[in-house]
Structure formats: structure tokens, C-alpha cells
């Protein structure tokens, strides 16, 4: 396997552009005061985006994945521990598949 210089240059250029896009946003918000509605939007945006990704992924799965996701939601609600929720969700999915669902 050979490492092509144009591929390495492209990867490095994409990394640099990504860094400057992110750093530019931070620099802009340090220099310009955000209006309250923009602050609220940025503060609350990750949850709806995550819900949209999860809903799309679950729409493409069967009922077993839906049942396992209900278990994950219950565990996360009860214990507020993301790592535990992930482990229980994987175990629930594996257990349901092993049981033939």
C-alpha cells in the first residue's frame, strides 16, 4: 500500500479548513455579542438534532430496535448515565435478537 501525496495534502487541507471554520465561529462570537434568541437557539439545538438522527435511524429498523430503544430511554431517564444506557441498550438488542425477535 502506498501513500499518495495528493491524498495526504487533501486530508491536511480539509483539516485546516475545518479548524478555521470552527475557530472563526468562536472568534466571531467573542467579538460580537449574540442576541438572546441566538444564544437560546445554540444552547438548545443539539437535543432536536440528536432526536432527528435517532428518529431517522429507528425508522429504518425493525420493532426489535424500537423495543431496545425504549429500554435505553427508561434506563437513561432513571439513572441519567449515558454509558450505562448504551451498555443496557446493546445488551437489550443482543438479548432480543438471541431470543429470536
C-alpha positions in Angstrom: 0.0 0.0 0.0 1.4 3.4 -1.0 0.6 6.7 0.4 -0.2 9.3 -2.3 0.9 12.8 -1.7 -2.3 14.3 -3.2 -4.5 12.3 -0.7 -2.4 13.4 2.2 -2.5 17.0 1.1 -6.3 16.8 0.7 -6.7 15.4 4.2 -4.5 18.0 5.7 -6.3 20.8 3.8 -9.7 19.6 4.9 -8.4 19.5 8.5 -7.1 23.1 8.3 -10.3 24.4 6.7 -12.4 22.6 9.4 -10.2 24.1 12.1 -10.5 27.6 10.8 -14.3 27.3 10.3 -14.7 26.3 14.0 -12.1 28.8 15.3 -13.6 31.5 13.2 -17.0 30.9 14.8 -15.5 31.2 18.3 -13.6 34.3 17.3 -16.7 35.9 15.8 -18.8 35.3 18.9 -16.1 36.7 21.1 -16.1 39.9 19.1 -19.9 40.2 18.5 -22.5 39.9 21.3 -25.1 37.3 20.3 -28.8 38.3 20.7 -30.6 36.3 23.4 -32.7 34.3 20.8 -29.5 33.1 19.1 -28.0 32.1 22.5 -31.1 30.1 23.3 -31.0 28.5 19.8 -27.4 27.5 20.1 -27.9 26.2 23.7 -31.0 24.1 22.8 -30.1 22.9 19.2 -28.2 19.7 20.0 -31.2 17.9 21.5 -33.5 18.3 18.5 -30.7 17.4 16.1 -29.9 14.2 18.1 -33.6 13.4 18.2 -33.9 13.8 14.4 -30.9 11.5 13.8 -32.3 8.9 16.2 -35.8 9.0 14.7 -34.3 8.6 11.2 -32.2 5.6 12.3 -35.1 4.0 14.2 -37.5 4.5 11.2 -35.2 2.2 9.2 -35.0 -0.5 11.8 -37.4 -3.2 12.9 -39.5 -3.5 16.1 -36.6 -5.1 18.0 -34.6 -1.9 17.7 -37.6 0.1 18.8 -38.0 -2.1 21.9 -34.3 -1.8 22.7 -34.5 1.9 22.3 -37.4 2.1 24.8 -35.2 0.2 27.3 -32.5 2.7 26.7 -34.8 5.7 27.3 -36.1 4.2 30.5 -32.5 3.5 31.8 -31.3 7.0 30.8 -34.4 8.6 32.5 -34.0 6.6 35.7 -30.2 6.7 36.1 -29.0 9.6 34.0 -25.9 7.7 32.9 -25.1 7.6 29.2 -22.6 4.8 29.5 -25.0 2.6 31.4 -27.7 3.4 28.9 -25.5 2.4 26.0 -24.5 -0.9 27.6 -28.1 -1.8 28.5 -29.2 -0.9 25.0 -26.6 -3.1 23.4 -27.5 -5.9 25.9 -31.2 -5.5 25.2 -30.7 -5.6 21.4 -28.4 -8.7 21.7 -30.8 -10.4 24.1 -33.8 -9.7 21.9 -32.0 -11.0 18.8 -30.8 -14.1 20.7 -34.4 -14.7 21.8 -35.5 -14.7 18.1 -37.2 -11.3 17.9 
